[in-house]
Amino acid sequence: MTADAARALPVLPVERCPGCRRAGSEPLRVGAHELRRCTTCRLVHAPEYADPDAVYVDGYLTDGTDFGPPNTLDPTFQRFLVHCGHRRMAVAEAALGQPAGRMLDVGCGTGDALVAAAARGWAAVGVEPVAESAAACAARGLDVRCALLQESGLPERSFDLVTAFHVVEHMADAVSFLELIARWARPGGLVMVEVPNFASVDRLRHRDRWIGLRPLEHIGHYEPATLASTMRRAGLEDVRTRSLGFLWEEAGIGTVLRDLGLGRYRRWMRPLVTPHERGGEVVLTPRPTLRRALGAIEAIYDRRQRGQVLVGTGRVP
């Protein structure tokens, strides 16, 4: 985002910690960026954020605004996101102790998690407030309500699994958001969230170039302990966190090494990659031996909770 664009936006202060609602914090600098760390629960958070009404608009998920991810409707990116969806659903199924059921995805974007869930036998429904994104879901034949959750008309206490992937970090009051979405899970059902991992090797290596920083957009920056404590404050039980990586066979070597914080070793990998033509461009992908080695590194990160993202699960009483 340009400095002029940032100055033109309405900006709101973060007066209380998103994870515990307390006011005390201390400064924490990440490169050129000034963040805050809560003196009560230790959650790192931004000092301010852009007005959500100016951020979550048409174009947010299609690279049409100053915010948001790359164009999620790009076919290659959609295949990657569905791959991520299968990884997430495998975690959910293991935590829930059942192979399928009724799922609600809150802030479902263009519906990639719903596609993966449906392929695994889930009866999956989404809510998405951005009209352009909800329309993209409808074009894929998905059951998605273009509304906020509380205005969706979906019955409370009726889902085995309620998910929110990359939503919690956008919330100025994450506890209230988690309390809200938990109302749609049945007693004994599961709430599952995913956030960027502030404790990741990726963040520690890239510092203020970390893709999860997203100034004025991402408010809370969660580590394993702070994500777990935030979920417990929302009344969830049996809370567990783990980190997760998304190594993908179609990913170029540059992307894989960047995500693992190993970009400086790229030139040493040249004999171990294979060129593929994709969309008129040549993409260098790891050969099987290198992919297995990189997968082993990713697994070590995940065991140590140093992977790219954190997944938190908790049961509804």
N, C-alpha and C positions, 0 to 999 in steps of 0.2 A: 504494500500500500504506500502511496506517495504521502509525503508530509502534508501537502495541501489537502488531499482527500481526508486524512485523519483530522485535520483542524476543522474541516467542514462538518464533521459528524457531531451529533449530540452525545456527550460523554457523561456517564454516571459514576459516582465514587463507590468503591466497595468499602462500606463503613463497618461491616461485621464479617467474620469468617464464614465462608460458605459451608464449612463442615461442622461448626459447633455454635455458631451465632454469637460468639463472643467478640468484643471490640478490640482487645489488645493485640498488637502485632509489632514485629521488629523488621527493619529493612533487610533485604537479601538481594544482592546484585548478581545477575546472570549476564555476563558480558556487559553490553551497553544498557541492559534493561533493569529497571528497579522494580523488584517484586516485594512482597511482604510475607513473613512467616508468623502464623498465629502463635501467640505465647501460651495458649491453653492446649490446643490439640496438635500443633506443629504443622498444620496444613499450609503449604505455600500457595499464595494467591496473588492475583493482580491487584494493583491499587485502584484501577478504574476499568470500565468497559463501555463499549459503544451501545447506544440505545438499541435493544433487540428489534424494535420496529423498523430500524434502518438497516439491520443486518440480514434478517431472515425473510428475504423477499425473493420473487422470481429471479432466477439467475444465480442464486446462492450455490446450488449444486451443479451448475453447468458452466462455471467459470465466467459468469456474466456480471459479477460484482467484484468489489475489492476484497471480499471475504470468501470463506468457503474453500473446499478442496478443489483439485482439478475437475474437469468435466466428467461427471460420473456416468454420463450417457455414452462416453467413448466405448466402443465394443470391447477393446482389450481391457480397459479398466473395469468394465462390468464383469468380465470373466474373472478377473482378480477378486473383485468384491464378493462374487458368489463363492469362490474358493475360500475366502475369509469366513463367509457365512457357514460353510460346512464345518470349519474348524470350531467356530463358536458353538454351533449346535451340538457337536460331539461333547464339548465341555458341559453344556446344559443337560444333555441326556444323562451323562455320568453323575452329575450333581443331583438331578431330580430322581434318578433311579428308575427311569422308564424310557422306552425308545421314542415315544411320540405322545402327542396330546393336543391341547388347545393352547395356542401361543398368541400373545399380543405384543407387537413391536411398536414402541412409542418413539416418535420421531424417525419414522422408517425410511426417510429419504426417497430414493428411487426404487426401493423394494428389494434390494439384493439379498438381504437376510431372509426375507419372506420367500424368495425363490428357492434358496437352499433348504429352508424349513419344509416347504411343500414337497420338495424332491425326497425328503426323508420321511414323509408320511404325516407331517404335522398339519392340523387345521389352523392356518395362520392368518391373522388379521393385523392390519397396521393403522396407525393414525399419523398424519403428516399435515402440519398447518400451512406449508408453502404450496400454493396451488399448482405451480409448474411441476413440482416433484410428485405431488399426488396424481397429477394427470399422467406422468410417466409410468407410475405404478399401474394405473388403470389400463394403459396401453399394453402392459405385460399381462393383463388378465388377473391382477391381484385384487384382493378385497381390502381396500384402503379407504378410510374416512378422512376427508380433507377438513380437519378441525383440530382444536386442542382436545386433549383426552377427556377433560371434564365436560366438554360440549359434544362428544362423539355419539352419545346415545348407547354406547356399549354397556352391557350390564356389569356391575361390580361383582367381585368374588366369583368370577366365572372362568378364569384362565389358569391352566396348570403352570404356565411360564409367562412372565411379563419381562420384556427386555427393553433396554435403552442403550444403544451402541453409540458412543461419542456424543452424548447429550449432557451428562452430569457435569462435565467440565465447563459447560456454558452457563451453569446455573449460579446465580448470586446467593441462593439459599438452597443448597443441595439437599439438606435434610428434609425440607418441606416437599421438594420434588419427589424424593424417594418415598416419603409418607403417602403422597398422592398416588403414585403408580402402584404401590403395594395394595391399594384398595381394590384393584382389578384382579388380583391373584386370589385363588381360593385358599382357604385355610390349609396350611401344609404345602401350598404352592411355592414357587421359586421366583424371586426377583433377581435378574442378572443384568449387570451393567459393564460397560467397557469404557476405559478412559486411557489417554496417553500416560505413559509411565515416567514420572519425573525422576525416578531412580534408575532409569534405563541406561545401558551403555551408550545408546544412541544419543540421549540428552547429555550425558557427561562428556562425550566426545565432541559434540557439535555446539554445546553451550548456547550462545544467543542465536545460532543458526539452526537450532533444533526445530523441526517442523511442528512439534507439538506446542510451541510457545504461543504462536498466533496472538500477538498483542491486540488488545481491545475486543477480542472475541472469546478466547479461552480465559476463564476467570479462576477456576481452581486447578492446581497442578498437584496431582495425587501420587503418593507413594503407597506401598502396600499397607503400612500401618494406618495412614490417614484415610485411605479409602475404607478400610475395615471399620474404623471408629465412626466414620460418617454413616455407614450403613447401620451400625448398631444403634446410633442415636435416632435413626428413623424407625426403630422398633423391630428390625429384622433379626432373626436368630440363626444360629449355626452359620455365621458369616465366614466365608473363606475367600481368600484372594490368591491369584496366581498370575504370572505374566505369560504372555502368549506371543509367538512369532508367526509370520505368515509367509515363510519361504515358499516360492511358487515356481514351477518348472518353466513358465514362460518369461519370468523376470530377467531383465538384462543384468549382466554382472555388476555394472555400476550401481544399479538400484540395490541389489542384494548387499554389496559391500558397504554402501552408505548406511543402509538400515541396520547393519551389524556393527557399525562404527569402525569398519575396516577399510575405508576408502583409500587410505594411503598405501595399501598393498596392491592396488589394482594392476599396476604394471607388471607385478610378479605373476599375475594370473593369466597373462596372455596365452601361454602354451596350453592352458586348460579350459579354453572356451571354444565354442562353436558358433560361427556366424549363421544367422537366419534372416531371411528377408520378411519383413512384416510391415504392411502398409506403405510400401515404397521405401522403407528404411532398413538398414542392416542392424540387427540386434545381436549382441554377443551374449550367449547364455552359457552357464557353467556346464561342463561335461559331467557325466554321472559321478565320476570319482570326486570331483570338486564339489558337486552338489551334496554328496553324502558328508563330506568334511564340513561344509558350511552348515548343513543340517545338524551335525553334532555340536557345533559351536552354538547354534540357536538353542538347542536343547539344554546346554549348560546355562545359558542366559536365563532360560525359563525356570530351571530348577532354583536358580539363585534370585529369582524375581527381578532380573535385570533386562528382560525382554522389552520390546517396543511398547506394548500396551499392557494394562492391568485389567483382568476380569475379576469382578466381585460377584459372589452369589450369596443369597441369604433367604431363609425361609420365612414365610408369613405365618404368624401364630394362628 
